[in-house]
Amino acid sequence: MMHFLSARRYQSLMVVGLLVTTLLSQAIAWAQDAPQPAAPPVLHVVVNSNQDGPIQADDGLTLREAIELTNGTLSLAALSPVERAQVVALDTAELGSRIEFDLPAEQTQIQVMTPLPAIASPNLTLDGSTQPGYNPNQSATAEIEIPIPVVELTPAADAEVFRGLSIVASGVTVRGLSLYGFTARHRATAITPPADIFIAHRLPPPDTTQQYPPAQGFSYYDENVAPEAVLIEHNWLGMPPTEAVPAIPSAFGVSVFNSQGTTVRRNYIVHHDGSGIITGARAEHLISSSATA
């Protein structure tokens, strides 16, 4: 049996449709006119504490604080005078911020309690080779010259941390670090991509209590905001500087989920449950020349 709309109901639907269209147009116009967030500051930050946890004003500047400072989500005013001494504002003509290391000799392992903030500062360089004791001329492999890192990044005991570093900005360089132990339990592996280093556009924080990504309101793959020209070099992924096999292996080494022109070169990538380098939605012009096993 066929159903026909009455003239009155048809007019009502037309009014509702017009109202929805008007509201959507106003929302789009508001979004276009809304003030854009300020560009992150250009800073030189020295990490001198291997601690992790809630940000607080104390005597040590942590990697978590350094990332938030360069992202522009943490102000210098929130730091102690001792911490502020570890931060220098660079000339705006500089290409990007730098995060370097000066950890005490016996405190070079950073045990991450929760996922670190994503690196969102364009052209930032995170350089583990600046740590005292790093020898650029001492290689542990015969196949390819990869110096032994000093600074290591791993989850804290009994902590489930999906990713070591997440990169959502273009021009980022990660150099001279050891990252291992970053994985997800089997219940979560299919929910959020785990990796030592994860490269993609901005994603919502991992949340295993609900469907991931959200069913509506989020584009899992946005080719217009894929990070470009990311460089991953001279890192050990999946293994500590001692060359011991980790008790808990990382899921993947480098996950190039969504990017253009990423280069993964001269890295030592071993002991992963999955691939050393894995691609996702988009990995155009990916260049890889690392030692893997």
C-alpha positions in Angstrom: 0.0 0.0 0.0 1.4 3.4 -1.0 1.6 6.3 1.4 1.3 9.9 0.4 2.3 13.0 2.5 -0.4 15.6 3.1 0.3 19.1 1.9 0.5 20.3 5.6 3.0 17.6 6.6 5.0 18.2 3.5 5.3 21.9 4.3 6.3 21.1 7.9 9.1 18.9 6.6 10.3 21.6 4.3 10.4 24.1 7.2 12.4 21.7 9.3 14.8 21.0 6.5 15.3 24.7 5.8 16.0 25.2 9.5 18.5 22.4 9.7 20.3 23.8 6.5 20.4 27.3 8.0 21.8 26.0 11.3 24.5 24.0 9.5 25.4 27.0 7.4 25.7 29.2 10.5 27.8 26.5 12.2 30.2 26.3 9.2 30.5 30.1 9.0 31.2 30.3 12.8 33.9 27.6 12.5 35.5 29.5 9.6 35.4 32.8 11.4 36.5 31.4 14.8 40.0 32.5 15.9 42.7 29.9 15.0 44.9 28.6 17.8 48.2 30.4 18.2 51.3 28.7 16.6 53.4 26.8 19.2 56.3 28.7 20.6 59.8 28.0 19.2 61.8 26.7 22.2 65.1 25.0 23.1 64.2 22.6 26.0 66.6 20.4 28.0 65.1 17.4 29.7 67.0 16.8 33.0 64.7 14.5 34.8 63.7 10.9 34.0 60.5 11.1 36.1 57.0 10.9 34.7 53.6 11.6 36.0 51.4 14.7 36.6 53.1 18.0 35.7 54.3 19.9 38.7 56.7 22.7 39.5 59.8 21.0 40.9 63.5 20.7 40.3 63.4 18.5 37.2 62.0 19.1 33.7 60.5 15.9 32.3 60.0 14.7 28.7 56.2 15.1 29.2 56.7 18.7 30.3 59.0 19.3 27.3 56.5 18.1 24.8 53.7 20.1 26.3 55.9 23.2 26.4 56.8 22.9 22.7 53.1 22.1 21.9 52.1 25.4 23.5 49.9 23.5 26.0 52.1 24.3 29.1 53.2 27.8 29.9 56.6 28.7 31.4 54.7 30.3 34.3 53.7 26.9 35.4 57.3 25.8 35.9 59.6 26.4 38.8 62.5 28.8 38.4 64.9 25.8 38.2 62.8 24.3 35.4 62.5 27.6 33.6 66.3 27.6 33.4 66.1 24.6 31.1 64.1 26.5 28.5 65.3 29.1 26.1 63.0 30.9 23.6 64.5 30.8 20.1 64.3 33.4 17.4 61.1 32.9 15.4 63.2 32.6 12.3 64.3 29.2 13.6 62.6 26.3 11.8 61.3 24.6 14.9 61.8 23.7 18.6 64.4 21.4 20.0 64.1 18.9 22.8 67.5 17.7 24.1 68.6 15.7 27.1 71.0 16.1 30.1 69.9 13.3 32.4 72.0 12.1 35.3 74.3 9.3 34.3 72.4 6.6 36.2 68.9 7.9 35.4 68.7 7.6 31.6 65.7 5.3 31.5 62.3 7.1 31.3 59.5 4.9 32.5 56.2 6.3 31.1 53.2 5.9 33.3 50.6 7.0 30.7 50.7 7.9 27.0 52.8 11.0 26.3 51.2 14.0 24.6 51.4 13.7 20.8 54.1 15.8 19.3 52.2 18.6 17.6 54.9 21.3 17.1 55.9 21.5 13.4 59.6 21.0 12.7 60.4 19.9 16.2 63.6 17.9 16.8 63.6 15.4 19.6 67.3 14.5 19.9 68.5 11.7 22.2 72.0 12.0 20.7 72.5 15.2 22.9 72.6 13.1 26.1 76.1 13.0 27.6 77.7 9.6 27.0 76.2 9.2 23.5 78.9 8.2 21.1 78.0 8.8 17.4 81.0 6.7 16.3 80.2 3.5 18.2 77.9 1.2 16.3 76.4 -2.1 17.6 75.6 -3.5 14.1 77.8 -4.4 11.2 75.0 -4.1 8.6 74.4 -0.5 9.1 76.0 2.2 11.3 73.5 2.8 14.2 75.0 4.4 17.4 74.0 2.9 20.7 71.4 5.1 22.4 71.7 6.2 26.0 68.2 7.6 26.7 65.6 4.8 26.8 61.8 5.1 26.8 59.6 2.3 28.1 56.4 1.8 30.0 56.5 1.8 33.8 56.1 -1.5 35.5 52.5 -2.8 35.2 51.5 0.2 33.0 49.8 -0.5 29.7 51.1 2.3 27.4 50.1 1.8 23.8 52.6 4.1 22.1 56.0 5.5 22.9 55.8 8.6 20.8 52.9 9.9 18.7 53.7 12.4 15.9 50.9 14.5 14.4 52.9 17.5 13.0 55.0 17.9 9.9 58.8 18.1 9.8 59.3 16.3 13.1 62.7 14.5 13.7 63.2 11.8 16.3 66.8 10.8 16.8 69.0 8.7 19.0 66.5 7.1 21.4 65.7 3.5 22.6 62.0 2.7 22.7 60.5 -0.7 23.7 57.7 -2.4 25.5 54.9 -0.4 23.9 51.9 -2.6 23.2 48.3 -3.3 24.0 46.6 -6.4 25.4 44.8 -8.5 22.9 41.5 -7.0 23.9 42.8 -3.6 22.7 45.0 -4.4 19.8 42.3 -4.0 17.3 40.9 -0.9 19.0 43.8 1.5 18.8 47.1 1.0 16.9 50.0 0.4 19.3 53.6 1.1 18.3 57.0 2.5 19.5 56.4 5.5 17.2 53.0 6.3 15.7 52.7 8.8 12.9 49.2 10.1 11.8 46.9 13.1 11.9 45.4 13.9 15.2 43.5 11.1 16.8 41.4 11.0 19.9 43.2 9.6 23.0 43.2 5.8 23.3 40.1 4.7 25.2 39.4 1.0 25.5 36.1 1.5 27.2 34.3 2.4 24.0 34.3 1.9 20.3 37.4 3.3 18.8 37.3 5.5 16.8 33.9 7.0 17.6 31.2 5.9 15.2 30.3 9.5 14.3 31.9 12.9 14.3 35.5 11.9 13.6 37.3 11.1 10.4 39.7 8.3 11.0 41.6 9.2 7.8 42.0 12.8 6.8 44.4 13.1 3.9 44.4 16.9 4.1 46.2 16.9 7.5 48.6 14.1 7.2 52.0 15.0 8.7 54.7 15.5 6.0 58.5 15.0 6.0 58.8 13.2 9.3 62.3 11.8 10.0 63.0 8.8 12.2 66.7 8.0 12.4 69.4 6.4 14.6 66.9 4.9 17.1 66.7 1.4 18.6 63.1 0.2 18.5 62.1 -2.9 20.4 65.4 -3.2 22.4 67.1 -1.4 25.3 70.7 -0.1 25.0 71.9 -3.3 26.8 70.7 -5.4 23.8 68.6 -7.5 26.2 65.4 -9.0 24.9 62.5 -7.1 26.6 60.2 -9.1 28.8 57.3 -7.5 27.0 57.9 -6.9 23.3 56.5 -3.9 21.5 53.6 -4.5 19.1 55.1 -2.6 16.2 58.2 -0.5 15.6 57.1 2.5 13.4 53.5 2.7 12.4 53.2 5.1 9.5 49.4 5.3 9.7 48.8 8.5 7.8 51.7 10.6 6.4 53.5 11.8 3.3 57.2 11.7 2.8 58.2 9.9 6.1 61.8 8.7 6.2 62.8 5.8 8.5 66.6 5.4 8.1 69.4 3.9 10.1 67.3 2.5 12.9 67.8 -0.8 14.7 64.3 -2.5 14.8 64.0 -5.9 16.5 61.9 -8.0 18.8 58.4 -6.9 17.9 55.2 -9.0 17.9 54.3 -7.6 14.6 56.1 -5.7 11.8 59.1 -3.4 12.4 57.5 -0.9 10.0 53.8 -1.0 9.3 51.7 1.3 7.1 48.0 2.2 7.5 45.6 4.4 5.7 48.3 6.4 3.8 52.1 6.2 3.6 53.0 8.0 0.4 56.7 8.4 -0.5 57.8 6.4 2.5 61.6 5.8 2.5 63.0 3.1 4.7 66.6 2.0 5.2 66.9 0.4 8.6 68.3 -2.8 10.1 65.4 -5.1 11.1 65.1 -8.5 12.6 
